[in-house]
Amino acid sequence: MKGCLSLLVALLVLVALAAGGYYLYNRMSGGAGGGPPTVTLENQTQYGLTVTMRNGTKLEHFVIAPGKSEKRTMEAGTWSVEGSIADANTTSFSGSWALEAGQNYNGGFRRSGEGGSEQLLLVRAVPAHP
């Protein structure tokens, strides 16, 4: 009887350890609100796109070919964003994004003519749902 009780306690300890490990794995891999946010930027122009993101002393610099995208793991927080393309007739984009832990963000950039001039616009910058 003592042997069965010891075996049962050992099994319960193993189950608790496995559950704790699974919880930590989900937190580190971005599941259930944990983990760092990711940002995917898409260049919807026919020119090379450069995007610079700053958060205090942290700097992320994207250089994306026409029609391509790039995904990066970022740190949560508020980032200033500046985007430009290699076209002198297109004004640049600037803004601020708040990135939250465990979220995946998608942002697409394209050109849009307003009043005879071109502007670089952010098509979308929203959390992506898995």
C-alpha atoms as one frame of an Amber mdcrd trajectory, in Angstrom:
protein
   0.000   0.000   0.000   2.868   2.394   0.844   4.465   1.615  -2.518   1.279
   2.512  -4.417   0.931   5.774  -2.517   4.558   6.706  -3.272   4.040   5.881
  -6.935   0.884   8.011  -7.037   2.694  10.989  -5.443   5.583  10.611  -7.906
   3.138  10.603 -10.845   1.385  13.721  -9.525   4.737  15.497  -9.235   5.602
  14.551 -12.828   2.223  15.835 -14.078   2.728  19.135 -12.207   6.218  19.519
 -13.688   4.937  18.785 -17.202   2.100  21.315 -16.820   4.537  23.967 -15.567
   6.897  23.285 -18.462   4.057  23.550 -20.974   2.981  26.870 -19.428   6.517
  28.277 -19.641   6.883  27.042 -23.231   3.690  28.872 -24.243   4.822  32.069
 -22.507   8.204  32.012 -24.254   6.821  31.111 -27.687   4.244  33.904 -27.733
   1.185  31.861 -26.823  -1.438  33.075 -24.349  -0.240  36.700 -24.209   3.435
  35.954 -23.594   6.585  36.260 -25.585   7.838  39.151 -27.656   5.719  40.718
 -30.394   6.539  40.136 -34.058   6.296  42.691 -36.861   5.893  41.788 -40.534
   6.355  44.654 -42.995   5.334  44.330 -46.646   6.599  46.532 -49.489   3.728
  47.045 -51.943   5.682  49.516 -54.084   7.950  49.136 -57.101  10.822  50.774
 -55.196  13.096  49.650 -52.380  11.537  50.384 -48.968  13.508  51.485 -45.898
  11.802  51.488 -42.493  13.492  52.576 -39.272  11.883  51.815 -35.913  13.171
  53.365 -32.655  12.288  52.722 -29.023  14.623  54.664 -26.729  18.119  53.412
 -27.565  16.780  50.376 -29.467  16.884  50.558 -33.271  15.463  48.224 -35.936
  16.279  48.950 -39.575  14.352  47.191 -42.382  15.413  47.289 -46.047  12.771
  45.520 -48.147  12.836  44.859 -51.897   9.784  45.668 -54.047   6.928  43.206
 -53.520   8.693  41.465 -50.611   8.108  41.328 -46.862  10.235  40.895 -43.757
   9.317  39.558 -40.304  11.166  40.367 -37.075  10.803  39.698 -33.390  10.668
  43.002 -31.529  10.448  44.218 -27.947   7.128  45.375 -26.531   6.747  49.139
 -26.184   6.096  52.290 -28.204   8.208  52.618 -31.354   8.610  55.623 -33.631
   8.389  54.498 -37.256   9.847  56.208 -40.328   9.483  54.775 -43.820  10.738
  55.934 -47.196  11.199  54.607 -50.710  13.856  55.307 -53.333  11.679  57.764
 -55.265  12.282  61.527 -55.003   8.616  62.230 -55.908   7.234  60.315 -52.915
   7.112  61.816 -49.425   8.050  59.623 -46.484   5.875  58.071 -43.780   6.239
  58.629 -40.037   4.211  57.534 -37.062   4.225  55.726 -33.748   3.289  52.104
 -33.015   2.547  50.510 -29.644   3.600  46.847 -29.703   2.213  44.481 -27.074
   3.739  41.210 -25.887   2.409  38.079 -27.573   0.984  39.942 -30.607   1.885
  39.574 -34.290   1.633  42.802 -36.296   1.333  43.179 -40.090   2.046  46.443
 -41.907   1.944  47.053 -45.652   3.369  50.147 -47.359   2.220  51.538 -50.741
   2.256  54.805 -52.696  -0.799  57.026 -52.994  -1.163  60.182 -55.084  -2.792
  63.183 -53.446  -2.899  66.573 -55.167  -0.462  65.555 -57.894   2.229  64.291
 -55.524   2.906  60.818 -54.174   2.898  59.814 -50.518   4.121  56.659 -48.845
   1.154  55.277 -46.902   0.811  52.557 -44.326  -1.931  50.304 -45.666  -2.432
  48.470 -42.380  -0.698  47.972 -39.047  -2.880  45.624 -37.094  -2.363  42.597
 -34.927  -2.651  39.454 -37.040  -4.853  36.685 -35.726  -3.373  33.170 -35.902
